[in-house]
């Protein structure tokens, strides 16, 4: 009998890349984080500065260490290259629904 014969697939496995990203980020962020806001603070410069804000479901801003914030911002930007990062004022990635939307929406 193989060691995987009795394994059952997990019920909560994310189906798409956005869902998997949301699941990974949820484990990296402080408890209660619901939305991650990502901005390019200098999109016209050679090396734009990234801004990340984690927000709870109650609208409270959660502290994320700088190195972790930059890593998460890069992951989101690379996961959604079609979002027009340089032209927009930023995007919000909802960790509960794995949806990306503009910050002005």
C-alpha positions in Angstrom: 0.0 0.0 0.0 1.4 3.4 -1.0 1.7 6.1 1.7 -0.6 8.3 -0.2 -3.4 5.8 -0.6 -5.3 7.1 2.4 -4.7 10.8 1.7 -7.8 12.8 1.0 -7.5 16.2 -0.8 -7.9 19.2 1.4 -11.4 20.8 1.1 -10.0 24.3 1.3 -7.4 24.1 -1.5 -7.5 27.3 -3.5 -8.4 26.8 -7.2 -6.6 29.6 -9.1 -3.4 31.6 -8.8 -5.2 34.6 -7.2 -6.8 32.4 -4.6 -3.5 30.7 -3.8 -1.8 34.1 -3.5 -4.5 35.3 -1.1 -4.1 32.2 1.0 -0.3 32.7 1.2 -0.6 36.4 2.0 -3.1 35.7 4.8 -0.6 33.4 6.5 2.1 36.1 6.2 0.1 39.1 7.4 -1.1 40.0 10.9 -4.3 38.3 12.0 -7.4 40.1 10.8 -5.9 41.5 7.6 -8.7 41.6 5.0 -7.4 44.0 2.2 -3.9 44.8 1.0 -3.5 48.2 -0.7 -0.5 48.5 -3.1 0.7 51.7 -4.7 3.7 52.8 -6.8 4.7 56.0 -5.0 7.0 57.2 -7.8 5.8 55.4 -11.0 7.7 57.8 -13.4 11.1 57.2 -11.8 13.6 54.5 -12.8 13.2 52.7 -9.5 9.6 53.3 -8.2 9.0 53.0 -4.5 6.3 50.6 -3.4 3.8 51.3 -0.8 1.7 48.7 1.0 -1.0 49.1 3.6 -2.8 46.2 5.2 -6.3 46.9 6.4 -8.5 44.9 8.7 -12.2 44.2 7.9 -13.0 47.0 10.4 -10.9 49.5 8.5 -8.0 49.5 10.9 -4.5 49.8 9.4 -2.3 46.9 10.5 1.5 47.2 10.9 3.5 45.2 8.4 7.4 45.3 8.6 9.0 47.1 5.7 10.8 44.1 4.2 7.7 42.0 4.3 5.6 44.8 2.9 8.0 45.2 -0.1 8.0 41.4 -0.7 4.2 41.2 -0.6 3.8 44.3 -2.9 6.1 42.8 -5.4 4.2 39.5 -5.4 0.9 41.3 -6.0 2.3 43.4 -8.8 3.9 40.4 -10.5 0.7 38.4 -10.1 -1.4 41.1 -11.8 0.8 42.7 -14.5 -2.3 43.7 -16.5 -3.5 46.0 -13.7 -1.8 49.1 -15.2 0.2 49.9 -12.0 2.1 52.9 -13.4 -1.1 54.6 -14.6 -3.3 53.9 -11.6 -3.3 55.4 -8.1 -2.9 51.9 -6.7 -4.8 48.7 -6.3 -6.5 46.9 -3.4 -6.2 43.1 -3.2 -9.1 41.7 -1.2 -7.7 38.6 0.7 -11.2 37.2 1.3 -12.4 37.2 -2.3 -9.0 37.2 -4.1 -10.2 40.2 -6.2 -8.1 43.1 -7.3 -9.7 46.5 -7.7 -8.6 50.1 -8.0 -8.2 52.1 -4.8 -10.8 54.7 -6.0 -13.4 52.0 -6.4 
